[in-house]
Amino acid sequence: MLSDFELRTNIIKVIFSMVAILILGRIIGLQTNKANRDFQEYWEYVSSGYEEEITPARGLIYDRYGTPLATNLTVYEVNVNLEKSNFVGNAETIASVLSRILDIPYDEVFRKTNVSVKETGFTRKIITSFIDQERIDQLALTYDEYENLNGTKKNPAPTLYGVEWTPFLIRQYPEEELASNVIGSVSKYGDARRGVEQQYDELLSGVPSKSLQTGLPNVIHDDDWPKGSSLVLTIDREIQRTVEDILDFHVDETGSLSGVVIVSDPETGDVLAMATTSRYDRLPDNDPRIEFVNPAIESLYEPGSVSKVLTMAAALDAGLVTPDTPFLDTGIVEVGGVTVYNWDRVGHGQVTMTGCMELSLNVCLASVARDLGVTTFYEYLDAFGIGHRSGIDLEGERIYPLAIPGEGNLAAHSFGQAMNLAPIQMVTAISAVANDGVMMAPRIVRSIISNGRQYDLPPKVISKPITAETAHTLTEMLTVSLQGESSNIEVDGYRLAGKTGTAQIAPYKGHPEYDILPYRTDATNASFVGWGPADDPKFLVYVWLEEPQTSPWGSVVAAPVFSDVVNELVVLMDIPPDAIRLQIANQ
């Protein structure tokens, strides 16, 4: 039995123990709450982060069959974190290594690196940009090698501490200058110039978005980043390259100043090829006459006799003539006070309308336009879109409105003089004759790829300037006349429709005949337009050679271009000869 003293002692011990437990519990509670508060503050700090704008990767550009025409290339910006390099004092080492690997003068790198943050006001100093992957790999390897060197406190190992590199994308064109007049370009600083790149810049660039950047891992993945839309063009890479080669050859062979060939599908308006000799790799130096990167849509010129296709279409459609309507060609006629002669200054006597087209008689077509009358003639030209934009989806299309309709302009307009238009506008108009009278809007973009889905753009009808019957009749007339007009069209096994064109050129400022004569005596524009197969056209080809030197006539210099292009087209487009194609159809 405990004595009173022992009992009191035990009670005091218990009381002190309980007090101690209470105090300890309070201490632990306070510490726990502080830890919770500290952790909460830390969590809020690392999770709140900051917003950073993410620039989407630019969308790609493909030809109609998926061949990449414009892609992105990863390059790097190399900079030095001055806080880090100042800390270890390695400006000389950095300058020595970077000058060797990046091929930059040592003094330039040293000057940028051997400064303090206080002097520059910036933490990082850019050394250079647009460095390729190969040299970055070499730099990374050297960086790691230096990190693994062993030094002493007295003789520290050299280091590249502070050297950093950041990736970014620039535009790359796998096919180099192919269709550069159509695609355009993007500068290494991201500025879109010309062509599809500029026309569709907003789609290709995409919309920058905000991303929450925190200290937490795995907040955002590359797959989550926004991307610009990609484009599938109507251009066929193989046809484009083939046509460019053919055009280059004939421009050099004929001594022409420049050339354009457009190949289109008249049924859809798809431009399969748009070749020009003003591509970036062929621009002549210091020639003031070469103004535009893409003359197929930018250069305005008087097309000449290819425009007779439209005059005859109007006359047939209005019921004024038939293919066999006779005409007495005297070699001269006066229309609206303007005297018109044939190109050869010869009267050909009794001919038919088909003969007028075959012989390309100015007198005949001017007489036909006169008989149509000013109102009707210009209503048809307007329906064919002459004087209006074609609507092609390319930046830079130019137009020149027709002169005020009247008898004074009627004769010249009937055979393609005194009107100024770009080749694409004539392609669009004449395509209606090859497409049952329906005029389609020319287009370069076929599909848009966005968010992993492809959206095909439907062909667009502009108008129906003539009936299908008129279109078929005129096509047959031009098939017959082509067979007799020029022996320079040699495409065995295929019936083709077409028309030559030779046009005079107004003298430019500085030319000896400027302000003296309305047209130059030393140069012409030579053109040709044709389509086929005649019974079911799959292509239309338009040729323009500017100022050919070997001959002024479209039948001599432009027709062979058409012939060479079509001989390749029927193979590339897998179009069997007429006899085989019709035999298959009958079976």
Secondary structure, DSSP 8 states (H G I E B T S, - for coil): ---HHHHHHHHHHHHHHHHHHHHHHHHHHHHHHHHHHHHHHHHHHHHH-EEEEE--B---EE-TTS-EEEEEEEEEEEEEEHHHHHHHT-HHHHHHHHHHHHT--HHHHHHHHSS-HHHHS-SEEEEEEEE-HHHHHHHHHHHHHHHT----SSS-----TTEEEEEEEEEE-TTTTTTHHHH-EE-TTS-EESHHHHHTHHHHH---EEEEE-SSTTS--GGGS-B--EEEES--HHHHHHHHHHHHHHHHHHT-SEEEEEEE-TTT-BEEEEEETTSTTT--TT-TT---S-HHHH--B--GGGGHHHHHHHHHHTTS--TT-EEEE-SEEEETTEEEE-TTS---EEEEHHHHHHHT-HHHHHHHHHHH-HHHHHHHHHHTTTTS----SSTT---------SHHHHHHHHTT-S--B-HHHHHHHHHHHHTTT-EE--BSEEEEEETTEEEE----EEE--S-HHHHHHHHHHHHHHHHHH-TT---TT---EEEEEEEE----TTSTTTTT-SS-SS-EEEEEEEEESTTS--EEEEEEEES-SS-S-HHHHTHHHHHHHHHHHHHHTT---HHHHHHHHH-
